[in-house]
Amino acid sequence: MVNIMSTSENRFYVYEHLRSDTGAVFYVGKGTGKRYAVRSHHHRNEFWQRTQRKAGGFYVRMVATDLDEELAFLIEQERISQLRMTGIRLCNLTDGGDGTSGWAKTKEWREKVGAAHRGKVVSADVRAKISASVKANGFTHTEEMRQKMSDAHRGKKRSLGYKHTDEWKSAQREWVTGNKSRTGQTRSNEERKRASVALSGRIQTKIECPHCGKIGGNAMRRWHFENCKAKS
């Protein structure tokens, strides 16, 4: 719970707004006092307003509390980045980490700060602090909320038909070349069992090699198709 009466340096927090209908996160913010509950047009952008109206309202989840302002900004940035990387569309107009409490920022200032922060690499030490702070909050979804989120996303095909560019493929190939993160490691029996349980019951799409006619699962792509020995 946020201590809205706190006057200490560690009075800041990072929060999320979740849709009332699906439980999906649509906004991440940093604040003090009762900032998490503000919903007026003067303090929330039109994208946020349309989203919460369509959802029939919203509720709040705290990501981390009792923070100094610098750490709150970092956690806000990290959380926004995490959600966007998983394909979640947020109502945030920036990447987070901008602003000073009580000061109205101009559009030019926001653009300047956004450009300055974009592409920054957070150090391992700071990442560890962020991780510890978020874990200390101890939040977990209820089973009912998990089911709502699952139902809301079922059947969505955001990337259906999407193809990566040759430039992207080349960049990924260079990035993973020489990766030996698991070289010499032996999976434990517990890890093998977890993987087996997770994959059991899954039905792979059957594909047929156009060169030799063999039918099988996704593993065929390694030895058939462009790599098939029967390819002329």
C-alpha positions as protocol buffer text, in pm:
chain_id: "A"
residue {
  index: 1
  type: MET
  ca { x: 0 y: 0 z: 0 }
}
residue {
  index: 2
  type: VAL
  ca { x: 131 y: 345 z: -86 }
}
residue {
  index: 3
  type: ASN
  ca { x: 208 y: 576 z: 205 }
}
residue {
  index: 4
  type: ILE
  ca { x: 50 y: 891 z: 62 }
}
residue {
  index: 5
  type: MET
  ca { x: 146 y: 1098 z: 369 }
}
residue {
  index: 6
  type: SER
  ca { x: 517 y: 1023 z: 342 }
}
residue {
  index: 7
  type: THR
  ca { x: 748 y: 1325 z: 334 }
}
residue {
  index: 8
  type: SER
  ca { x: 1071 y: 1129 z: 306 }
}
residue {
  index: 9
  type: GLU
  ca { x: 1291 y: 1105 z: 1 }
}
residue {
  index: 10
  type: ASN
  ca { x: 1159 y: 753 z: -58 }
}
residue {
  index: 11
  type: ARG
  ca { x: 801 y: 868 z: -113 }
}
residue {
  index: 12
  type: PHE
  ca { x: 778 y: 773 z: -481 }
}
residue {
  index: 13
  type: TYR
  ca { x: 623 y: 466 z: -638 }
}
residue {
  index: 14
  type: VAL
  ca { x: 565 y: 307 z: -979 }
}
residue {
  index: 15
  type: TYR
  ca { x: 215 y: 192 z: -1069 }
}
residue {
  index: 16
  type: GLU
  ca { x: 18 y: 32 z: -1352 }
}
residue {
  index: 17
  type: HIS
  ca { x: -336 y: 92 z: -1472 }
}
residue {
  index: 18
  type: LEU
  ca { x: -520 y: -223 z: -1578 }
}
residue {
  index: 19
  type: ARG
  ca { x: -841 y: -249 z: -1780 }
}
residue {
  index: 20
  type: SER
  ca { x: -1150 y: -342 z: -1578 }
}
residue {
  index: 21
  type: ASP
  ca { x: -1281 y: -570 z: -1853 }
}
residue {
  index: 22
  type: THR
  ca { x: -973 y: -780 z: -1933 }
}
residue {
  index: 23
  type: GLY
  ca { x: -715 y: -703 z: -1666 }
}
residue {
  index: 24
  type: ALA
  ca { x: -459 y: -604 z: -1930 }
}
residue {
  index: 25
  type: VAL
  ca { x: -205 y: -334 z: -1847 }
}
residue {
  index: 26
  type: PHE
  ca { x: -252 y: -17 z: -2054 }
}
residue {
  index: 27
  type: TYR
  ca { x: -48 y: 244 z: -1867 }
}
residue {
  index: 28
  type: VAL
  ca { x: 263 y: 263 z: -1646 }
}
residue {
  index: 29
  type: GLY
  ca { x: 336 y: 566 z: -1432 }
}
residue {
  index: 30
  type: LYS
  ca { x: 547 y: 705 z: -1149 }
}
residue {
  index: 31
  type: GLY
  ca { x: 410 y: 927 z: -876 }
}
residue {
  index: 32
  type: THR
  ca { x: 363 y: 1033 z: -517 }
}
residue {
  index: 33
  type: GLY
  ca { x: 56 y: 1085 z: -301 }
}
residue {
  index: 34
  type: LYS
  ca { x: -262 y: 994 z: -489 }
}
residue {
  index: 35
  type: ARG
  ca { x: -123 y: 1040 z: -839 }
}
residue {
  index: 36
  type: TYR
  ca { x: -215 y: 678 z: -923 }
}
residue {
  index: 37
  type: ALA
  ca { x: -586 y: 762 z: -886 }
}
residue {
  index: 38
  type: VAL
  ca { x: -592 y: 1079 z: -1101 }
}
residue {
  index: 39
  type: ARG
  ca { x: -811 y: 1050 z: -1412 }
}
residue {
  index: 40
  type: SER
  ca { x: -890 y: 1407 z: -1523 }
}
residue {
  index: 41
  type: HIS
  ca { x: -841 y: 1528 z: -1882 }
}
residue {
  index: 42
  type: HIS
  ca { x: -585 y: 1778 z: -1752 }
}
residue {
  index: 43
  type: HIS
  ca { x: -357 y: 1499 z: -1629 }
}
residue {
  index: 44
  type: ARG
  ca { x: -427 y: 1200 z: -1861 }
}
residue {
  index: 45
  type: ASN
  ca { x: -389 y: 1201 z: -2237 }
}
residue {
  index: 46
  type: GLU
  ca { x: -678 y: 1134 z: -2476 }
}
residue {
  index: 47
  type: PHE
  ca { x: -548 y: 788 z: -2561 }
}
residue {
  index: 48
  type: TRP
  ca { x: -566 y: 697 z: -2192 }
}
residue {
  index: 49
  type: GLN
  ca { x: -916 y: 846 z: -2163 }
}
residue {
  index: 50
  type: ARG
  ca { x: -1052 y: 649 z: -2461 }
}
residue {
  index: 51
  type: THR
  ca { x: -898 y: 324 z: -2338 }
}
residue {
  index: 52
  type: GLN
  ca { x: -1038 y: 343 z: -1985 }
}
residue {
  index: 53
  type: ARG
  ca { x: -1383 y: 444 z: -2115 }
}
residue {
  index: 54
  type: LYS
  ca { x: -1390 y: 148 z: -2353 }
}
residue {
  index: 55
  type: ALA
  ca { x: -1278 y: -83 z: -2072 }
}
residue {
  index: 56
  type: GLY
  ca { x: -1546 y: 45 z: -1836 }
}
residue {
  index: 57
  type: GLY
  ca { x: -1288 y: 186 z: -1596 }
}
residue {
  index: 58
  type: PHE
  ca { x: -957 y: 74 z: -1454 }
}
residue {
  index: 59
  type: TYR
  ca { x: -789 y: -44 z: -1139 }
}
residue {
  index: 60
  type: VAL
  ca { x: -440 y: 11 z: -1001 }
}
residue {
  index: 61
  type: ARG
  ca { x: -152 y: -224 z: -933 }
}
residue {
  index: 62
  type: MET
  ca { x: 165 y: -111 z: -759 }
}
residue {
  index: 63
  type: VAL
  ca { x: 488 y: -225 z: -922 }
}
residue {
  index: 64
  type: ALA
  ca { x: 722 y: -88 z: -654 }
}
residue {
  index: 65
  type: THR
  ca { x: 688 y: 151 z: -360 }
}
residue {
  index: 66
  type: ASP
  ca { x: 901 y: 350 z: -112 }
}
residue {
  index: 67
  type: LEU
  ca { x: 1147 y: 465 z: -379 }
}
residue {
  index: 68
  type: ASP
  ca { x: 1360 y: 772 z: -430 }
}
residue {
  index: 69
  type: GLU
  ca { x: 1273 y: 963 z: -747 }
}
residue {
  index: 70
  type: GLU
  ca { x: 1573 y: 850 z: -950 }
}
residue {
  index: 71
  type: LEU
  ca { x: 1505 y: 481 z: -889 }
}
residue {
  index: 72
  type: ALA
  ca { x: 1132 y: 534 z: -955 }
}
residue {
  index: 73
  type: PHE
  ca { x: 1215 y: 681 z: -1296 }
}
residue {
  index: 74
  type: LEU
  ca { x: 1441 y: 385 z: -1379 }
}
residue {
  index: 75
  type: ILE
  ca { x: 1180 y: 128 z: -1278 }
}
residue {
  index: 76
  type: GLU
  ca { x: 916 y: 314 z: -1479 }
}
residue {
  index: 77
  type: GLN
  ca { x: 1138 y: 306 z: -1788 }
}
residue {
  index: 78
  type: GLU
  ca { x: 1224 y: -61 z: -1741 }
}
residue {
  index: 79
  type: ARG
  ca { x: 860 y: -165 z: -1694 }
}
residue {
  index: 80
  type: ILE
  ca { x: 744 y: 28 z: -2003 }
}
residue {
  index: 81
  type: SER
  ca { x: 1023 y: -132 z: -2205 }
}
residue {
  index: 82
  type: GLN
  ca { x: 936 y: -483 z: -2081 }
}
residue {
  index: 83
  type: LEU
  ca { x: 569 y: -451 z: -2169 }
}
residue {
  index: 84
  type: ARG
  ca { x: 629 y: -300 z: -2512 }
}
residue {
  index: 85
  type: MET
  ca { x: 880 y: -575 z: -2597 }
}
residue {
  index: 86
  type: THR
  ca { x: 607 y: -833 z: -2532 }
}
residue {
  index: 87
  type: GLY
  ca { x: 376 y: -655 z: -2780 }
}
residue {
  index: 88
  type: ILE
  ca { x: 154 y: -475 z: -2528 }
}
residue {
  index: 89
  type: ARG
  ca { x: 29 y: -139 z: -2653 }
}
residue {
  index: 90
  type: LEU
  ca { x: 49 y: 122 z: -2378 }
}
residue {
  index: 91
  type: CYS
  ca { x: -110 y: 466 z: -2352 }
}
residue {
  index: 92
  type: ASN
  ca { x: 223 y: 616 z: -2244 }
}
residue {
  index: 93
  type: LEU
  ca { x: 334 y: 879 z: -2494 }
}
residue {
  index: 94
  type: THR
  ca { x: 702 y: 854 z: -2392 }
}
residue {
  index: 95
  type: ASP
  ca { x: 944 y: 583 z: -2282 }
}
residue {
  index: 96
  type: GLY
  ca { x: 920 y: 700 z: -1921 }
}
residue {
  index: 97
  type: GLY
  ca { x: 1184 y: 852 z: -1695 }
}
residue {
  index: 98
  type: ASP
  ca { x: 1102 y: 1209 z: -1788 }
}
residue {
  index: 99
  type: GLY
  ca { x: 959 y: 1485 z: -1575 }
}
residue {
  index: 100
  type: THR
  ca { x: 999 y: 1643 z: -1234 }
}
residue {
  index: 101
  type: SER
  ca { x: 724 y: 1640 z: -971 }
}
residue {
  index: 102
  type: GLY
  ca { x: 497 y: 1942 z: -989 }
}
residue {
  index: 103
  type: TRP
  ca { x: 643 y: 2080 z: -1312 }
}
residue {
  index: 104
  type: ALA
  ca { x: 442 y: 2100 z: -1635 }
}
residue {
  index: 105
  type: LYS
  ca { x: 666 y: 1981 z: -1919 }
}
residue {
  index: 106
  type: THR
  ca { x: 656 y: 2135 z: -2263 }
}
residue {
  index: 107
  type: LYS
  ca { x: 633 y: 1922 z: -2576 }
}
residue {
  index: 108
  type: GLU
  ca { x: 985 y: 2027 z: -2680 }
}
residue {
  index: 109
  type: TRP
  ca { x: 1124 y: 1932 z: -2339 }
}
residue {
  index: 110
  type: ARG
  ca { x: 958 y: 1590 z: -2351 }
}
residue {
  index: 111
  type: GLU
  ca { x: 1099 y: 1521 z: -2697 }
}
residue {
  index: 112
  type: LYS
  ca { x: 1447 y: 1627 z: -2588 }
}
residue {
  index: 113
  type: VAL
  ca { x: 1446 y: 1408 z: -2276 }
}
residue {
  index: 114
  type: GLY
  ca { x: 1294 y: 1114 z: -2465 }
}
residue {
  index: 115
  type: ALA
  ca { x: 1570 y: 1131 z: -2725 }
}
residue {
  index: 116
  type: ALA
  ca { x: 1836 y: 1155 z: -2454 }
}
residue {
  index: 117
  type: HIS
  ca { x: 1711 y: 845 z: -2270 }
}
residue {
  index: 118
  type: ARG
  ca { x: 1629 y: 632 z: -2572 }
}
residue {
  index: 119
  type: GLY
  ca { x: 1887 y: 360 z: -2629 }
}
residue {
  index: 120
  type: LYS
  ca { x: 2049 y: 387 z: -2285 }
}
residue {
  index: 121
  type: VAL
  ca { x: 2182 y: 66 z: -2132 }
}
residue {
  index: 122
  type: VAL
  ca { x: 2103 y: 24 z: -1763 }
}
residue {
  index: 123
  type: SER
  ca { x: 2398 y: -110 z: -1563 }
}
residue {
  index: 124
  type: ALA
  ca { x: 2385 y: -452 z: -1396 }
}
residue {
  index: 125
  type: ASP
  ca { x: 2391 y: -288 z: -1053 }
}
residue {
  index: 126
  type: VAL
  ca { x: 2087 y: -72 z: -1128 }
}
residue {
  index: 127
  type: ARG
  ca { x: 1904 y: -367 z: -1285 }
}
residue {
  index: 128
  type: ALA
  ca { x: 1965 y: -566 z: -967 }
}
residue {
  index: 129
  type: LYS
  ca { x: 1815 y: -284 z: -759 }
}
residue {
  index: 130
  type: ILE
  ca { x: 1512 y: -265 z: -987 }
}
residue {
  index: 131
  type: SER
  ca { x: 1463 y: -641 z: -974 }
}
residue {
  index: 132
  type: ALA
  ca { x: 1491 y: -649 z: -594 }
}
residue {
  index: 133
  type: SER
  ca { x: 1245 y: -363 z: -558 }
}
residue {
  index: 134
  type: VAL
  ca { x: 984 y: -521 z: -786 }
}
residue {
  index: 135
  type: LYS
  ca { x: 1021 y: -866 z: -627 }
}
residue {
  index: 136
  type: ALA
  ca { x: 983 y: -718 z: -280 }
}
residue {
  index: 137
  type: ASN
  ca { x: 634 y: -603 z: -378 }
}
residue {
  index: 138
  type: GLY
  ca { x: 531 y: -969 z: -402 }
}
residue {
  index: 139
  type: PHE
  ca { x: 234 y: -913 z: -632 }
}
residue {
  index: 140
  type: THR
  ca { x: 74 y: -1211 z: -808 }
}
residue {
  index: 141
  type: HIS
  ca { x: -242 y: -1227 z: -1021 }
}
residue {
  index: 142
  type: THR
  ca { x: -543 y: -1410 z: -887 }
}
residue {
  index: 143
  type: GLU
  ca { x: -663 y: -1715 z: -1080 }
}
residue {
  index: 144
  type: GLU
  ca { x: -971 y: -1519 z: -1187 }
}
residue {
  index: 145
  type: MET
  ca { x: -755 y: -1241 z: -1330 }
}
residue {
  index: 146
  type: ARG
  ca { x: -526 y: -1491 z: -1504 }
}
residue {
  index: 147
  type: GLN
  ca { x: -832 y: -1642 z: -1671 }
}
residue {
  index: 148
  type: LYS
  ca { x: -960 y: -1298 z: -1780 }
}
residue {
  index: 149
  type: MET
  ca { x: -626 y: -1211 z: -1937 }
}
residue {
  index: 150
  type: SER
  ca { x: -607 y: -1550 z: -2107 }
}
residue {
  index: 151
  type: ASP
  ca { x: -957 y: -1512 z: -2253 }
}
residue {
  index: 152
  type: ALA
  ca { x: -881 y: -1160 z: -2372 }
}
residue {
  index: 153
  type: HIS
  ca { x: -572 y: -1268 z: -2569 }
}
residue {
  index: 154
  type: ARG
  ca { x: -695 y: -1600 z: -2702 }
}
residue {
  index: 155
  type: GLY
  ca { x: -724 y: -1604 z: -3080 }
}
residue {
  index: 156
  type: LYS
  ca { x: -527 y: -1284 z: -3137 }
}
residue {
  index: 157
  type: LYS
  ca { x: -296 y: -1303 z: -3437 }
}
residue {
  index: 158
  type: ARG
  ca { x: -97 y: -981 z: -3420 }
}
residue {
  index: 159
  type: SER
  ca { x: 199 y: -1122 z: -3614 }
}
residue {
  index: 160
  type: LEU
  ca { x: 9 y: -1344 z: -3856 }
}
residue {
  index: 161
  type: GLY
  ca { x: 164 y: -1310 z: -4200 }
}
residue {
  index: 162
  type: TYR
  ca { x: 444 y: -1085 z: -4075 }
}
residue {
  index: 163
  type: LYS
  ca { x: 786 y: -1150 z: -4228 }
}
residue {
  index: 164
  type: HIS
  ca { x: 1117 y: -1026 z: -4093 }
}
residue {
  index: 165
  type: THR
  ca { x: 1332 y: -821 z: -4325 }
}
residue {
  index: 166
  type: ASP
  ca { x: 1664 y: -955 z: -4453 }
}
residue {
  index: 167
  type: GLU
  ca { x: 1843 y: -683 z: -4252 }
}
residue {
  index: 168
  type: TRP
  ca { x: 1674 y: -800 z: -3931 }
}
residue {
  index: 169
  type: LYS
  ca { x: 1757 y: -1164 z: -4005 }
}
residue {
  index: 170
  type: SER
  ca { x: 2120 y: -1074 z: -4071 }
}
residue {
  index: 171
  type: ALA
  ca { x: 2144 y: -877 z: -3745 }
}
residue {
  index: 172
  type: GLN
  ca { x: 1994 y: -1166 z: -3546 }
}
residue {
  index: 173
  type: ARG
  ca { x: 2229 y: -1415 z: -3713 }
}
residue {
  index: 174
  type: GLU
  ca { x: 2533 y: -1208 z: -3616 }
}
residue {
  index: 175
  type: TRP
  ca { x: 2403 y: -1168 z: -3261 }
}
residue {
  index: 176
  type: VAL
  ca { x: 2361 y: -1542 z: -3193 }
}
residue {
  index: 177
  type: THR
  ca { x: 2670 y: -1661 z: -3382 }
}
residue {
  index: 178
  type: GLY
  ca { x: 2920 y: -1798 z: -3132 }
}
residue {
  index: 179
  type: ASN
  ca { x: 2670 y: -1800 z: -2846 }
}
residue {
  index: 180
  type: LYS
  ca { x: 2783 y: -2074 z: -2611 }
}
residue {
  index: 181
  type: SER
  ca { x: 2581 y: -1986 z: -2303 }
}
residue {
  index: 182
  type: ARG
  ca { x: 2494 y: -2352 z: -2237 }
}
residue {
  index: 183
  type: THR
  ca { x: 2811 y: -2515 z: -2364 }
}
residue {
  index: 184
  type: GLY
  ca { x: 2917 y: -2789 z: -2124 }
}
residue {
  index: 185
  type: GLN
  ca { x: 2599 y: -2761 z: -1918 }
}
residue {
  index: 186
  type: THR
  ca { x: 2392 y: -3067 z: -1836 }
}
residue {
  index: 187
  type: ARG
  ca { x: 2021 y: -3020 z: -1780 }
}
residue {
  index: 188
  type: SER
  ca { x: 1908 y: -3146 z: -1439 }
}
residue {
  index: 189
  type: ASN
  ca { x: 1635 y: -3409 z: -1412 }
}
residue {
  index: 190
  type: GLU
  ca { x: 1405 y: -3145 z: -1265 }
}
residue {
  index: 191
  type: GLU
  ca { x: 1462 y: -2913 z: -1561 }
}
residue {
  index: 192
  type: ARG
  ca { x: 1405 y: -3198 z: -1808 }
}
residue {
  index: 193
  type: LYS
  ca { x: 1082 y: -3290 z: -1632 }
}
residue {
  index: 194
  type: ARG
  ca { x: 953 y: -2931 z: -1638 }
}
residue {
  index: 195
  type: ALA
  ca { x: 1029 y: -2906 z: -2011 }
}
residue {
  index: 196
  type: SER
  ca { x: 858 y: -3238 z: -2075 }
}
residue {
  index: 197
  type: VAL
  ca { x: 543 y: -3135 z: -1887 }
}
residue {
  index: 198
  type: ALA
  ca { x: 532 y: -2798 z: -2065 }
}
residue {
  index: 199
  type: LEU
  ca { x: 559 y: -2957 z: -2410 }
}
residue {
  index: 200
  type: SER
  ca { x: 346 y: -3267 z: -2355 }
}
residue {
  index: 201
  type: GLY
  ca { x: 20 y: -3270 z: -2544 }
}
residue {
  index: 202
  type: ARG
  ca { x: 126 y: -3007 z: -2796 }
}
residue {
  index: 203
  type: ILE
  ca { x: 45 y: -3097 z: -3153 }
}
residue {
  index: 204
  type: GLN
  ca { x: 297 y: -2970 z: -3405 }
}
residue {
  index: 205
  type: THR
  ca { x: 188 y: -2851 z: -3745 }
}
residue {
  index: 206
  type: LYS
  ca { x: 278 y: -3111 z: -4004 }
}
residue {
  index: 207
  type: ILE
  ca { x: 487 y: -2982 z: -4292 }
}
residue {
  index: 208
  type: GLU
  ca { x: 600 y: -3152 z: -4611 }
}
residue {
  index: 209
  type: CYS
  ca { x: 935 y: -3106 z: -4779 }
}
residue {
  index: 210
  type: PRO
  ca { x: 875 y: -3005 z: -5143 }
}
residue {
  index: 211
  type: HIS
  ca { x: 1195 y: -3181 z: -5255 }
}
residue {
  index: 212
  type: CYS
  ca { x: 1172 y: -3530 z: -5103 }
}
residue {
  index: 213
  type: GLY
  ca { x: 809 y: -3542 z: -4990 }
}
residue {
  index: 214
  type: LYS
  ca { x: 887 y: -3628 z: -4627 }
}
residue {
  index: 215
  type: ILE
  ca { x: 629 y: -3510 z: -4370 }
}
residue {
  index: 216
  type: GLY
  ca { x: 717 y: -3413 z: -4015 }
}
residue {
  index: 217
  type: GLY
  ca { x: 728 y: -3139 z: -3750 }
}
residue {
  index: 218
  type: ASN
  ca { x: 916 y: -2810 z: -3729 }
}
residue {
  index: 219
  type: ALA
  ca { x: 1250 y: -2986 z: -3677 }
}
residue {
  index: 220
  type: MET
  ca { x: 1239 y: -3082 z: -4044 }
}
residue {
  index: 221
  type: ARG
  ca { x: 1335 y: -2727 z: -4137 }
}
residue {
  index: 222
  type: ARG
  ca { x: 1688 y: -2803 z: -4025 }
}
residue {
  index: 223
  type: TRP
  ca { x: 1751 y: -3089 z: -4266 }
}
residue {
  index: 224
  type: HIS
  ca { x: 1490 y: -3040 z: -4539 }
}
residue {
  index: 225
  type: PHE
  ca { x: 1349 y: -2761 z: -4753 }
}
residue {
  index: 226
  type: GLU
  ca { x: 1649 y: -2541 z: -4844 }
}
residue {
  index: 227
  type: ASN
  ca { x: 1888 y: -2796 z: -4686 }
}
residue {
  index: 228
  type: CYS
  ca { x: 1729 y: -3109 z: -4831 }
}
residue {
  index: 229
  type: LYS
  ca { x: 1971 y: -3354 z: -4997 }
}
residue {
  index: 230
  type: ALA
  ca { x: 1713 y: -3425 z: -5263 }
}
residue {
  index: 231
  type: LYS
  ca { x: 1705 y: -3060 z: -5367 }
}
residue {
  index: 232
  type: SER
  ca { x: 1819 y: -3029 z: -5726 }
}
